[in-house]
Amino acid sequence: MPFLIVLAVTGTIYCFQPQVEPLLYPHLLRVAPGSQRLPAQALLELAQAAVPTGATPTTYTVGTNARASAEFVFRLPSGKSESVYLNPYTGDALGSLSVEDRFMKQVRMLHRALLLGKPGELLMELAGCWCLVMIATGLALWWPRLRATGTAAFRMGRVAGKRGWWKELHQVLGAWLAVGALAFVLSGLPWTASWGKQFKALATAANLGRPASGGADSHSQAQAAPRTAGATDNEGKHDDHAGHTMEALPLAEVPWAVGLTRVPTGTAGQTSIGLDRVLAIMAAQGASAGCQVALPTSTVAVYTVSCFPSDPQHERTLHIDQYSGAIVKDIRYQDYGPVAKAVSYGTSLHMGRYFGVANQVACAGISLGLMALAITGCIMWLKRRPARSLAAPSYPPMLPPMRAWTVGIGLLGAVFPLMGATLLVVWLLDRWFARAAGIPVQTYDNTAT
C-alpha cells in the first residue's frame, strides 16, 4: 500500500510537469517573446561566461515555445550538473538550477527509486509486479458478480455496515479501473532496473527492440561506463568520453529503443562546426521539436541529438560529426522493432504526453484510483483481522480448487523473477515459520464477508 501511494502521488505530479515547473520557476523558464532569437552558439558562449571557470557545457535543450528561455546544462568542477537559463532574445542570464536537486528530478527519483538508489528501484519494481497480482485476483473475485448482475456490477449496491461499504467501494473502483491500471503498470515495467533491463536485452537479442543497425559501427568505440538505472534519468551524467551507450550521455530523456545503442565517435579535425550548424542540420532532417543536443566533450565525440516528443513516430536520434557536419548515424521510429514501437507508445501514454491534457487527466485518474484501491484494500484488511491483535484475517474453513491459480501465479513469478523470488520467500515463511510456531488457524463465515 505505501509503495502504491508513492507511485500514484509522484506519478500524478510528474505527469503535469509542463504545467507545474513554470509555476515553480517562472523567473527562469519564462520570458517575454521578442522579435528575433540570438544564435544558439552565441547563447552558449554567454552561458559559459555565467558559470564558474572550468565548467563544461554538456547539453542544450532546443526550445519550441516563444516564451521559453534557453537552457544549457554544465558539468561543474565539483562534478555536479547545473542548468543555466538565458533570455534567448536579449542574452541576459536569468539564473541557474541544480540538475540533481530540482523539484521534478526529486519527484521522478521518488517515483522510480524512493531516493534510495538501486534498492529503491527494486522495491518499486516489486510494487508494480505485485500490483499485477492484485488486479488479476481482484478481477477474479469480482467476475461472479458481473455474471450474476450484469452492468449493475459496475455500480455501488446496497450494503449493511461500514465494512460492507468499504468492500463495495473497493469492488466498483477496481471494476472501472482494472483495464487502465493493467495497461498503466505494464507500460511502466519496461523502464524498471531489473526486469526492464532484461526485457530490453531480450528484445534487442531477438531484433524486436532497437534497430538492427543500432549496434557499434566500425568506427564506434566503447568509452564510457554503462549505466545501471533507467534510461530517463540521465541528467547529471558526466563522463568525459564520447559515450558507451545512449544511456550514458547527459540527456534528460532517451527513447527506450535506442538506450543500448552505442554512440559512435567522429573523425579527427581542428574546428568544430558549432551549435548553429548542428541546429541547421537538425532542421534539414526534420528533427527539431522536443529535442536535446548532447554536446561533444572530447576531440573524438560527436554531437548527439535525441528527440523524445509526445508522438512516438517522431522519435529520432542523430549523431553528427563535430568537425565535418556529416551524419554518422540516423535512427528513426520506423527503424525500431515491433516491441520497441509498442513500448514507445506505451511510454508516451504512461507519461500523459500522447494526446495532451486529456491524457494527463486520464493518467492522473488511474494513478489516484490505484491509490484509492490500495487504501480501501488496507481498510478492509484491518476490519477483517482479529480484534485487538496484530494478525492476519481469519482463514476460510474450505478452499475452492486452487490448481489454476497456483499455475497462473507460478507462471507470473517466472515471467517476473523478482516477484517470483518474494513469492517463494513468503510461501516458505508461511510453511516454516507461521505453522512451525503453532499459530492457530481461525475460520470465518463466508456469508459474513
C-alpha positions as a printed Julia matrix, in Angstrom:
449×3 Matrix{Float64}:
   0.0     0.0     0.0
   2.63    2.65    0.86
   4.59    1.93   -2.33
   1.48    2.24   -4.48
   0.6     5.52   -2.79
   4.08    6.9    -3.51
   3.85    5.72   -7.13
   0.42    7.3    -7.53
   1.24   10.68   -5.99
   4.63   11.14   -7.64
   3.38    9.83  -10.98
   0.5    12.29  -10.96
   2.77   15.22  -10.13
   5.32   14.28  -12.78
   2.58   13.82  -15.36
   1.82   17.54  -15.06
   5.46   18.64  -15.29
   4.83   21.0   -18.27
   2.31   22.94  -16.18
   3.98   22.66  -12.76
   7.58   23.63  -13.49
   6.79   27.07  -15.0
   4.82   27.81  -11.81
   7.77   26.79   -9.63
  10.45   28.65  -11.6
   8.69   31.38  -13.6
  11.71   33.71  -13.46
  13.91   31.04  -15.06
  11.67   29.23  -17.54
   9.52   32.02  -18.99
  10.47   35.17  -20.91
   8.62   37.85  -22.86
   8.72   36.99  -26.59
  10.97   39.19  -28.69
  11.38   39.84  -32.37
  14.37   37.58  -33.05
  16.27   34.93  -31.08
  20.03   35.15  -30.74
  22.08   32.39  -32.42
  22.43   29.28  -30.27
  26.23   29.4   -30.37
  26.19   32.98  -29.1
  23.86   31.96  -26.28
  26.18   29.09  -25.41
  29.11   31.49  -25.12
  27.06   33.83  -22.9
  26.03   30.88  -20.71
  29.69   29.83  -20.47
  30.52   33.28  -19.11
  27.86   32.9   -16.41
  29.22   29.69  -14.86
  32.37   29.07  -12.77
  35.68   28.67  -14.57
  36.24   25.08  -15.61
  32.57   24.22  -16.13
  31.94   22.11  -19.24
  28.8    22.5   -21.38
  27.13   19.1   -21.87
  23.56   19.63  -23.08
  21.4    22.12  -24.95
  17.6    21.94  -24.99
  16.04   23.03  -28.28
  13.21   25.41  -27.41
   9.9    25.24  -29.28
   7.91   27.8   -27.29
   8.36   31.51  -27.99
   8.0    32.22  -24.25
  10.57   29.59  -23.18
  14.05   30.51  -22.01
  17.19   28.93  -23.46
  18.61   26.12  -21.29
  22.18   24.79  -21.19
  23.46   22.13  -18.8
  27.04   22.41  -17.49
  29.17   19.96  -15.57
  30.73   21.95  -12.76
  34.28   21.4   -11.43
  32.66   19.86   -8.33
  31.22   17.07  -10.5
  27.6    18.18  -10.17
  25.49   19.43  -13.07
  23.67   22.76  -13.31
  21.13   24.16  -15.75
  21.78   27.74  -16.83
  18.91   29.79  -18.28
  19.15   32.79  -20.6
  16.72   35.1   -22.32
  17.06   33.9   -25.94
  16.17   37.36  -27.28
  18.49   39.52  -25.17
  21.1    37.05  -23.95
  20.57   38.06  -20.31
  21.4    35.34  -17.77
  18.25   34.5   -15.78
  19.8    32.19  -13.22
  20.57   28.53  -12.69
  19.19   25.34  -11.11
  20.93   22.25   -9.82
  20.02   19.37  -12.12
  20.11   16.85   -9.28
  18.13   18.96   -6.8
  15.35   20.44   -8.92
  11.86   19.52   -7.76
  10.77   17.38  -10.71
  14.01   15.39  -10.67
  13.36   14.57   -7.0
   9.77   13.6    -7.79
  10.94   11.34  -10.6
  13.57    9.66   -8.43
  10.98    9.12   -5.7
   8.71    7.54   -8.3
  11.48    5.34   -9.64
  13.59    4.54   -6.58
  12.32    6.21   -3.38
  15.6     8.23   -3.46
  17.32    5.03   -2.29
  19.25    4.12   -5.42
  19.26    0.52   -6.64
  17.44   -0.97   -3.6
  14.66    1.56   -4.05
  14.37    0.75   -7.74
  13.92   -2.92   -6.93
  11.29   -2.16   -4.26
   9.26   -0.04   -6.67
   9.58   -2.7    -9.36
   8.26   -5.25   -6.88
   5.31   -2.98   -6.09
   4.45   -2.82   -9.8
   4.72   -6.6   -10.23
   2.59   -7.35   -7.19
   0.07   -4.8    -8.41
  -0.49   -7.11  -11.4
  -1.31   -9.93   -8.95
  -3.76   -7.73   -7.06
  -5.5    -6.65  -10.27
  -5.8   -10.24  -11.52
  -7.09  -11.66   -8.23
  -9.43   -8.71   -7.74
 -10.99   -9.29  -11.17
 -11.39  -12.97  -10.38
 -13.24  -12.15   -7.16
 -15.47   -9.63   -8.96
 -16.22  -11.78  -12.04
 -19.05  -13.88  -10.48
 -20.81  -10.65   -9.57
 -20.63   -9.48  -13.18
 -22.09  -12.78  -14.41
 -24.87  -12.6   -11.85
 -25.87   -8.93  -12.11
 -24.57   -7.7   -15.48
 -23.93   -3.96  -15.73
 -25.12   -3.49  -12.13
 -21.73   -4.9   -11.13
 -20.26   -1.52  -12.1
 -22.44    0.36   -9.6
 -22.48    0.62   -5.82
 -25.13   -1.63   -4.34
 -26.96   -1.57   -1.03
 -24.78   -2.69    1.85
 -25.03   -3.17    5.58
 -22.39   -1.67    7.83
 -19.19    0.22    7.2
 -17.17   -2.86    6.32
 -19.63   -3.73    3.56
 -19.48   -0.15    2.24
 -15.69   -0.24    2.01
 -15.83   -3.57    0.22
 -18.43   -2.3    -2.23
 -16.4     0.84   -2.95
 -13.27   -1.25   -3.48
 -15.01   -3.59   -5.91
 -16.61   -0.85   -8.0
 -13.38    1.16   -8.18
 -11.5    -1.94   -9.24
 -14.06   -2.81  -11.91
 -13.78    0.62  -13.51
 -10.0     0.89  -13.23
  -8.83   -2.67  -13.94
  -8.09   -2.43  -17.66
  -6.49    1.02  -17.46
  -4.49    0.08  -14.37
  -3.23   -3.09  -16.03
  -2.07   -1.13  -19.08
  -0.56    1.53  -16.81
   1.54   -0.94  -14.84
   2.64   -2.94  -17.89
   3.73    0.22  -19.75
   5.94    1.24  -16.83
   7.69   -2.1   -16.28
   9.98   -1.9   -19.39
  11.79    1.01  -17.67
  12.49   -0.86  -14.41
  16.0    -1.64  -13.21
  15.83   -5.43  -13.12
  13.03   -6.84  -15.27
  13.07   -3.88  -17.67
  16.8    -4.25  -18.23
  16.45   -7.98  -19.0
  13.39   -7.37  -21.18
  15.29   -4.8   -23.22
  18.24   -7.17  -23.62
  15.94   -9.99  -24.81
  14.11   -7.7   -27.24
  17.44   -6.49  -28.57
  18.8   -10.02  -28.98
  15.66  -11.03  -30.91
  15.86   -7.92  -33.15
  12.49   -6.79  -31.78
  13.77   -3.75  -29.91
  16.45   -1.38  -31.08
  17.22   -1.1   -34.81
  19.28   -3.91  -36.3
  21.9    -1.31  -37.2
  21.88    0.12  -33.7
  24.95   -1.78  -32.51
  28.5    -0.49  -32.59
  29.65    0.74  -36.0
  33.12    0.02  -37.34
  34.25    3.42  -36.09
  32.45    3.22  -32.72
  34.4     2.97  -29.52
  33.18    1.91  -26.07
  34.46    4.63  -23.82
  32.01    5.33  -21.01
  30.79    3.16  -18.18
  27.36    1.64  -18.83
  24.5     2.86  -16.68
  22.53    0.75  -14.29
  19.5     2.98  -13.83
  16.56    3.64  -16.14
  17.05    5.47  -19.4
  15.13    8.58  -18.42
  17.43    9.53  -15.55
  20.47   10.69  -17.47
  20.73   14.3   -16.26
  23.87   14.81  -14.3
  25.84   12.06  -16.02
  29.33   13.41  -16.51
  31.68   11.0   -18.26
  34.42   12.83  -20.15
  34.47   10.34  -23.01
  32.42   10.13  -26.18
  29.93    7.66  -24.77
  29.44    3.94  -24.46
  25.69    3.79  -24.97
  22.98    6.41  -25.37
  22.01    5.85  -21.74
  25.45    7.1   -20.67
  25.01   10.53  -22.24
  23.9    13.54  -20.13
  20.46   13.67  -21.73
  17.24   14.12  -19.76
  15.26   11.73  -21.96
  16.35    8.94  -24.29
  13.87    6.78  -26.26
  13.66    3.25  -24.86
  14.57    1.65  -28.19
  17.97    3.34  -28.5
  19.09    3.21  -24.87
  21.53    0.37  -25.54
  22.83    1.6   -28.91
  26.48    2.6   -28.9
  27.44    6.19  -29.51
  29.85    6.41  -32.45
  32.99    8.5   -32.5
  33.72   11.15  -35.09
  36.63   11.97  -37.34
  39.67   13.98  -36.37
  39.58   17.69  -37.08
  40.59   21.16  -35.98
  37.5    23.39  -35.76
  34.05   22.35  -34.55
  31.1    23.25  -36.77
  29.35   24.9   -33.82
  25.87   24.63  -32.41
  24.19   26.8   -35.06
  25.29   24.45  -37.84
  24.06   21.47  -35.83
  20.61   23.06  -35.44
  20.52   23.78  -39.18
  21.31   20.12  -39.92
  18.6    19.04  -37.48
  16.04   21.29  -39.15
  17.01   19.99  -42.6
  16.49   16.45  -41.32
  13.12   17.28  -39.77
  14.34   16.84  -36.18
  13.69   19.95  -34.16
  10.69   19.64  -31.81
  11.2    18.07  -28.39
  14.95   17.54  -28.86
  18.07   17.81  -26.76
  21.63   18.05  -28.03
  24.45   16.32  -26.14
  27.5    18.49  -26.79
  30.87   16.85  -27.51
  33.19   16.91  -24.51
  36.24   15.39  -26.21
  38.01   15.67  -29.57
  36.57   12.39  -30.84
  32.99   12.87  -29.61
  30.01   13.67  -31.84
  27.01   15.91  -31.39
  24.13   13.63  -30.37
  20.58   14.79  -30.99
  17.88   12.95  -29.03
  14.25   13.68  -29.87
  11.67   12.29  -27.45
   8.44   14.11  -28.42
   4.88   13.29  -27.42
   4.21   11.45  -30.69
   6.42    8.33  -30.74
   6.53    8.31  -34.54
   8.66   11.47  -34.38
  11.3     9.95  -32.1
  14.71   10.49  -33.61
  18.37   10.01  -32.77
  21.09   11.73  -34.81
  24.86   11.55  -34.36
  26.62   14.41  -36.17
  30.37   14.68  -36.68
  31.56   17.76  -34.81
  34.1    18.75  -37.5
  32.57   17.83  -40.86
  28.87   18.02  -40.01
  28.33   14.59  -41.57
  25.52   12.48  -40.13
  27.32    9.49  -38.63
  24.13    7.65  -37.66
  20.41    8.38  -38.01
  17.83    6.28  -36.12
  14.11    6.84  -36.68
  10.97    5.32  -35.21
  10.49    3.38  -38.44
  13.78    1.59  -37.75
  12.55    0.19  -34.41
  11.49   -3.4   -33.88
   7.81   -4.16  -33.06
   8.44   -4.45  -29.32
  10.23   -1.1   -29.21
   7.42    0.56  -31.17
   4.85   -0.77  -28.69
   6.95    0.36  -25.7
   7.32    3.84  -27.24
   3.55    4.25  -27.47
   3.07    2.78  -24.0
   5.63    5.19  -22.56
   4.04    8.23  -24.18
   0.6     7.24  -22.86
   2.01    6.32  -19.43
   3.64    9.76  -19.08
   0.47   11.57  -20.18
   2.04   13.06  -23.3
   0.36   11.42  -26.28
  -2.95   13.31  -26.53
  -2.35   16.37  -24.43
  -4.21   17.42  -21.29
  -6.82   14.69  -21.71
  -4.03   12.1   -21.49
  -2.67   13.78  -18.37
  -6.11   13.75  -16.72
  -6.63   10.08  -17.63
  -3.25    9.14  -16.16
  -3.96   11.11  -13.0
  -7.35    9.39  -12.67
  -5.8     5.92  -12.98
  -2.94    6.77  -10.59
  -5.18    8.21   -7.91
  -7.65    5.38   -8.46
  -4.9     2.85   -7.75
  -4.08    4.79   -4.6
  -7.74    4.61   -3.55
  -7.76    0.85   -4.21
  -4.67    0.43   -2.04
  -6.19    2.45    0.81
  -9.62    0.77    0.69
  -7.97   -2.66    0.46
  -5.91   -1.9     3.56
  -9.0    -0.7     5.45
 -10.86   -3.91    4.5
  -7.91   -5.99    5.71
  -7.78   -4.14    9.02
 -11.51   -4.6     9.55
 -11.26   -8.35    8.88
  -8.27   -9.06   11.11
  -8.8   -10.48   14.62
  -9.84   -7.79   17.07
  -7.17   -6.14   19.21
  -4.3    -8.17   17.76
  -1.63   -7.88   15.1
  -2.55  -10.89   12.96
  -3.8   -11.84    9.54
  -7.54  -12.01    8.81
  -9.19  -15.33    9.58
  -8.77  -18.26    7.2
 -11.7   -19.83    5.3
 -12.79  -23.28    6.53
 -12.81  -24.64    2.98
 -10.84  -23.5    -0.03
 -12.01  -23.82   -3.63
  -9.75  -25.69   -6.09
  -6.57  -23.62   -6.45
  -4.64  -25.52   -9.12
  -5.28  -22.95  -11.84
  -4.3   -20.1    -9.55
  -1.15  -21.94   -8.46
  -0.13  -22.44  -12.09
  -1.03  -18.87  -13.04
   0.82  -17.23  -10.17
   3.75  -19.57  -10.76
   3.93  -18.51  -14.41
   3.73  -14.85  -13.4
   6.59  -15.42  -10.96
   8.61  -16.98  -13.77
   7.97  -14.03  -16.1
   8.82  -11.57  -13.32
  11.61  -13.36  -11.39
  11.97  -10.67   -8.73
   8.31  -11.07   -7.8
   8.66  -14.86   -8.01
  11.53  -14.76   -5.52
   9.5   -12.76   -2.99
   6.54  -15.09   -3.54
   8.76  -18.05   -2.7
  10.07  -16.31    0.42
   6.55  -15.61    1.69
   5.49  -19.21    0.99
   8.5   -20.57    2.87
   7.87  -18.24    5.8
   4.25  -19.37    5.9
   5.2   -23.04    5.95
   8.29  -22.96    8.14
   7.67  -20.06   10.5
   3.97  -19.47   10.98
   2.91  -23.11   11.06
   6.01  -24.27   12.93
   5.2   -21.7    15.59
   1.8   -23.29   16.05
  -0.17  -20.18   15.11
  -3.84  -21.24   15.3
  -5.84  -21.21   12.08
  -9.13  -19.38   12.55
 -12.24  -19.81   10.48
 -14.92  -17.4     9.41
 -18.38  -17.5     7.94
 -18.29  -16.91    4.19
 -21.7   -15.27    4.24
 -20.46  -12.57    6.61
 -17.87  -11.26    4.15
